Amino acid sequence: MFSGLIGDGPADIRVVAGEKLVLRVHAYDPAGIHRVVVKCFQFSLAASSKIKIAIGETDIPSGETCSKEAIDVEVNFPASAALGKWGVQTIEFTNGRGYKTSFYRGQGKFDQVVFEVIPPPSQEDQLLRFDGVEVGTSEPM
């Protein structure tokens, strides 16, 4: 399930703190792409003890480096992630020769990628779970 984050403007994407967001990165390098690292950050600069950076990385097997043009990167958001608006800060590519190239927010490649980190549901938010009824007979003692 990808929501067209790139090109459609800010989407209403929500990530639960403690879960993952999968970003599909479209890129091509004639030398092949061996590794992709995505670094996300929270927009707020308010002082907080919550984590404001989340990193995801994907290694591509050497046989696939030249053929892949869309790479899925899972970004893990810790349970202690700061809540609120987040975006992609940097995307770093390592090609088949070991050279690294980085793209940064502000260069126009992924500036419109915005999503929100929300708290996990509390016990009160969960609905009643009913799994069924068993029928049995009473045995005499």
N, C-alpha and C positions, 0 to 999 in steps of 0.2 A: 504494500500500500504506500505509494508515493504520491505526494500532494502537489507536485509541480512547484516546489519552493523557488526554483530558479526561473525567473521570467514572469511569474504571475504576481509578483509583489508579495508583501507580507501575508502569510497565510495564517489561519487560526489553528496552529499546531500547538499541542500541549504535551509535555513530557512529565511524567510523575517522577519526583525525586526518588532516586534509588533504582530507576529503570534505564532503558537504553533508547536512544534515538538513532535510526539508521538514515544516513545521508548517502545519496547516490551521486558520486562525483563523476563527471564526464570529462575525460582528458585523454590525450594521446601523445606519446613520445616515440619517435622512430627508434630510439635505443631501447624501448620497452620501459614499462613502469614496474618497479620492483616493490615499492612501498609507498603508502599514502598515510599521512598523519594529519588529523583534523583537530584543531584546538578551538573550543567554544568558550565564550566568556559571558558573564552577566553584565548588563549595561549599567546598573546602578553602582555608584561609587560610595554609597553610604557605608560607614564602618559596620562590619558584621563579623561574627565568628564563623559564619557559614562559608562553604567552599564556593568560589566564584569562577573556577576554571574546570572544564571537563575535556578530556582528551580521548580520542579514538584513533586506532591505527589498524591498518590492514596490510599484511604481507601477501604478495601475489607470487604463486609458484613460478619458477623460472620458465617453464614451458608455456605459460599463459601471458607473459609480460608483453609480447608484441601484439597479441590479438584482442586484449581487453580495451574497451573504450569507455565503459561504464563500470565503476568500482563502488561497491557498497562498503561503507565504513560505519561500524557501530561505535557510537560515542556513549560511554558509560557515565551516567549522572549519579554520583554518590547520594546516599540517603540524606547527607548533610549539605546538599547543594543549596545555594541561595535561591529563594523563590523569586519569580518575576520574569521580566523580559531578558532573553539571551539571544546571541547571534554567533556566527562563525567569525573567529578572529584571524586564524591563519590556516592555510592548507599547504602542506609540504609534500613534494614528490621526490622520491629517490629513483633514478632511472637504472637501467640494467648495468650501467658502467659505474654506478655509485655516486653520481653527481646529484646534489640536492638543489631543488628550485622551490622557492616559497612564494606564495601569493598572500597578500594581506587585505584586511578589510580597508576600504577606502580606494582600492584600485578598480572598483566597479564590477568585479567578477561575481561576488556573492554578498554585496552590501544589503540587498533586499531580503536576505534570509533572516527571519525573525521568528522566534518561537517562545513559548512560555513554559517555565518549570513550575509545576504545581505540587502541593503537598500530597502524600499518599492518603488514601481514604482512611478515616478513623474507624474504630469499631462501631461507633454510632451510625456511620454512613452505610454500613453493610446491611443488606436485606436479610430477612429470615430465610434460612436454608432448610428445606423440607425434603428428605430423601426417600420417604415412603413408610410403609407400615408392614410389619411381619405378623403372620397369624400362626398361632401355635396352640397346642392343647395342654391343659394342666395335667400333670401326672400325679396320681395319688401318692401320699407319703407312707 
